[in-house]
């Protein structure tokens, strides 16, 4: 008998809720210091996940979660610009 495939879950930096990995953005600060949105989930560097909802992104900006945990600063504008909302 085949086991059901496990779905990887990740916690949103902004809301703290868990979602399947495929339903979230991964934001990465590369070893060179660049900030990228990692769509494939394979980029090297320090990363975190944010839900793909306007509310979660705005909350992350308000609480500065991405800046503190990923970017090392408050450069959230770079992240939002990369989303092309």
C-alpha positions in Angstrom: 0.0 0.0 0.0 1.2 3.5 -0.9 1.4 6.1 1.8 -0.2 9.4 1.0 2.4 12.0 0.0 3.3 14.4 2.7 2.7 18.1 1.9 5.4 20.3 3.3 4.0 23.1 5.5 5.7 26.4 6.2 4.8 29.2 8.7 4.1 32.7 7.5 6.4 35.4 8.9 3.6 37.9 9.1 0.6 36.0 10.3 2.2 33.0 12.0 -0.3 30.6 10.3 0.9 27.5 8.5 0.2 26.9 4.8 1.4 24.5 2.2 4.8 25.5 0.9 3.5 26.0 -2.7 1.0 28.6 -1.5 3.7 31.0 -0.2 6.4 33.3 -1.4 10.0 32.6 -0.3 12.0 35.7 0.3 15.8 35.2 0.4 18.8 37.3 1.3 21.6 35.8 -0.8 25.2 35.5 0.6 26.0 38.5 -1.6 23.4 40.6 0.3 20.8 40.8 -2.5 17.2 40.3 -1.7 15.2 38.1 -4.1 11.8 36.4 -4.3 12.6 32.7 -4.8 9.8 31.2 -6.8 11.4 27.7 -7.1 12.4 27.5 -3.4 16.0 26.5 -4.2 18.0 29.7 -3.8 21.0 29.7 -1.5 20.8 32.1 1.4 18.7 33.0 4.5 15.0 32.8 3.7 11.5 33.0 5.1 8.0 32.5 3.8 5.0 34.9 3.5 1.5 34.0 2.5 0.3 35.0 -1.0 -2.3 37.3 0.3 -2.5 41.1 0.3 -3.3 41.1 4.0 -0.2 39.0 5.0 2.1 41.2 2.9 0.7 44.4 4.3 1.0 43.0 7.8 4.6 41.9 7.2 5.3 45.5 6.1 3.6 47.0 9.1 5.3 44.7 11.6 8.6 44.8 9.7 9.0 41.0 10.0 10.8 40.6 6.7 13.2 43.4 7.4 14.2 42.1 10.8 14.3 38.3 10.0 15.5 38.2 6.4 16.8 41.5 5.1 18.7 42.6 8.2 17.2 46.0 7.7 13.9 47.8 6.8 14.2 47.4 3.0 10.7 46.1 2.6 10.1 48.3 -0.5 12.5 46.1 -2.5 10.4 43.1 -1.6 7.1 44.7 -2.6 8.6 46.0 -5.8 9.6 42.4 -6.7 6.0 41.1 -6.3 4.6 43.3 -9.2 1.3 43.8 -7.4 
